[in-house]
């Protein structure tokens, strides 16, 4: 469905094939969809009410928010990004963990590595960070480059950077 939606604006686009390279035209198109709009006074006041008084000044400085379409597409892209990892690395799979409860992604869908419950890829977080960076400075290769940079983490044969810690 994501490709069908993209194809409406880019009829020449090829069907998604879960190759890392397919992330390039997808991200190139998505960068045109990243939009922000001003928050309403009500939204700002609600944000202020959720945080301690000492943070109020900084919270009030955040006057823009991403549109629903931007966020919705980011979630769809994160699923495709995750599926691209899984299709290319059979030792990776969608899952979740419940402990430690304070962990940011506890009880949320993440990509796990077989025989290694401690490491995971939070595809949604990866895409949201890329979205924020692309709203500041577009780069059609951003998601692809991050995939390539992370490949050592996905591969069960190559030692991970984090294994040395």
C-alpha positions as CSV (number, residue, x, y, z in Angstrom):
1,X,0.0,0.0,0.0
2,X,2.9,2.3,0.7
3,X,4.3,1.8,-2.7
4,X,0.9,2.4,-4.3
5,X,0.6,5.7,-2.4
6,X,4.1,6.7,-3.5
7,X,3.3,5.6,-7.1
8,X,0.5,8.2,-7.3
9,X,3.1,10.9,-7.3
10,X,6.0,9.0,-8.8
11,X,4.5,6.7,-11.5
12,X,8.0,5.7,-12.6
13,X,8.8,4.2,-9.2
14,X,9.6,0.5,-9.1
15,X,7.7,-1.9,-6.7
16,X,9.5,-2.4,-3.4
17,X,11.7,-5.5,-3.4
18,X,13.1,-5.3,0.2
19,X,16.6,-4.5,-1.2
20,X,18.6,-1.9,0.8
21,X,18.7,0.1,-2.4
22,X,14.9,0.4,-2.5
23,X,15.2,2.6,0.6
24,X,16.8,5.4,-1.5
25,X,13.8,6.3,-3.8
26,X,11.4,5.7,-0.9
27,X,13.3,8.2,1.4
28,X,13.8,10.6,-1.5
29,X,10.0,10.7,-2.0
30,X,9.2,10.8,1.8
31,X,11.4,13.9,2.3
32,X,8.9,15.8,0.1
33,X,6.2,14.7,2.6
34,X,7.9,15.9,5.8
35,X,5.8,18.8,6.9
36,X,5.4,20.8,10.1
37,X,2.6,23.0,11.2
38,X,2.2,25.4,14.1
39,X,0.8,24.0,17.4
40,X,-2.4,25.6,18.7
41,X,-2.4,27.5,22.0
42,X,-4.3,24.6,23.4
43,X,-1.7,22.1,22.4
44,X,1.1,24.2,23.8
45,X,-0.8,24.6,27.1
46,X,-1.4,20.9,27.2
47,X,2.3,20.2,26.6
48,X,3.2,22.7,29.4
49,X,0.8,21.0,31.8
50,X,2.6,17.6,31.4
51,X,6.0,18.8,32.5
52,X,7.4,20.3,35.7
53,X,7.2,24.1,36.1
54,X,11.0,24.5,35.6
55,X,10.7,23.2,32.1
56,X,7.9,25.5,31.0
57,X,10.1,28.1,29.2
58,X,11.7,25.4,27.0
59,X,8.4,23.6,26.3
60,X,6.8,26.9,25.1
61,X,9.7,27.3,22.6
62,X,8.4,24.1,20.8
63,X,5.8,25.7,18.6
64,X,5.8,23.4,15.6
65,X,4.6,19.8,15.2
66,X,4.8,17.2,12.4
67,X,1.6,16.7,10.5
68,X,-0.4,13.5,10.9
69,X,0.5,12.5,7.3
70,X,4.2,12.9,8.0
71,X,4.0,10.8,11.2
72,X,1.7,8.1,9.6
73,X,4.1,7.7,6.6
74,X,7.0,7.5,9.0
75,X,5.4,4.6,10.8
76,X,4.7,2.8,7.5
77,X,8.2,3.4,6.3
78,X,9.5,2.0,9.6
79,X,7.6,-1.2,9.0
80,X,9.1,-1.4,5.5
81,X,12.6,-0.7,6.9
82,X,12.2,-3.5,9.4
83,X,11.0,-5.9,6.8
84,X,14.0,-5.0,4.6
85,X,16.3,-6.0,7.5
86,X,14.4,-9.2,8.2
87,X,14.3,-10.3,4.5
88,X,18.1,-9.7,4.2
89,X,19.1,-11.2,7.6
90,X,17.2,-14.3,8.5
91,X,18.7,-14.2,12.0
92,X,16.6,-11.1,12.7
93,X,12.8,-11.2,13.5
94,X,10.0,-9.0,14.8
95,X,9.4,-9.4,18.5
96,X,9.2,-7.6,21.8
97,X,10.6,-7.8,25.3
98,X,8.9,-6.9,28.6
99,X,11.9,-6.3,30.9
100,X,13.4,-4.1,32.0
101,X,10.2,-2.2,32.3
102,X,12.0,1.2,32.2
103,X,13.5,0.4,28.8
104,X,12.1,2.8,26.3
105,X,11.0,0.1,23.9
106,X,9.7,-2.5,26.4
107,X,6.4,-4.0,25.1
108,X,6.8,-2.3,21.7
109,X,7.6,-4.0,18.4
110,X,11.3,-4.2,17.7
111,X,13.6,-6.3,15.6
112,X,15.5,-8.9,17.6
113,X,18.5,-11.0,16.8
114,X,18.2,-14.8,17.3
115,X,20.0,-15.9,20.4
116,X,20.5,-12.4,21.6
117,X,17.7,-10.8,23.5
118,X,19.8,-7.8,24.7
119,X,20.2,-6.1,21.3
120,X,17.4,-4.8,19.1
121,X,16.6,-2.4,16.3
122,X,13.7,0.0,17.0
123,X,12.8,0.6,13.4
124,X,10.3,3.3,14.3
125,X,12.9,5.2,16.3
126,X,15.4,4.9,13.4
127,X,12.9,6.4,11.0
128,X,11.7,9.1,13.3
129,X,15.3,10.3,13.9
130,X,15.9,10.3,10.1
131,X,12.7,12.2,9.7
132,X,13.9,14.9,12.1
133,X,17.3,15.1,10.5
134,X,15.8,15.3,7.0
135,X,13.5,18.1,8.0
136,X,16.6,20.1,8.9
137,X,18.7,18.9,5.9
138,X,17.4,16.6,3.2
139,X,19.5,13.6,2.1
140,X,17.8,11.0,-0.1
141,X,20.4,8.4,1.1
142,X,19.9,9.0,4.8
143,X,17.9,5.8,5.6
144,X,20.0,3.7,3.1
145,X,23.3,4.9,4.7
146,X,22.0,4.1,8.1
147,X,21.0,0.6,7.0
148,X,24.5,0.1,5.5
149,X,26.2,1.5,8.7
150,X,24.2,-0.9,10.8
151,X,24.8,-4.1,8.7
152,X,27.5,-5.3,11.1
153,X,24.9,-5.3,13.9
154,X,22.5,-7.5,11.7
155,X,25.1,-10.0,10.6
156,X,25.6,-13.0,13.0
157,X,29.1,-13.7,11.7
158,X,30.6,-10.3,12.0
159,X,31.5,-9.1,15.5
160,X,29.4,-6.2,16.6
161,X,30.9,-2.9,17.7
162,X,28.9,-3.2,20.9
163,X,30.3,-6.7,21.6
164,X,33.6,-5.1,22.6
165,X,32.0,-3.1,25.4
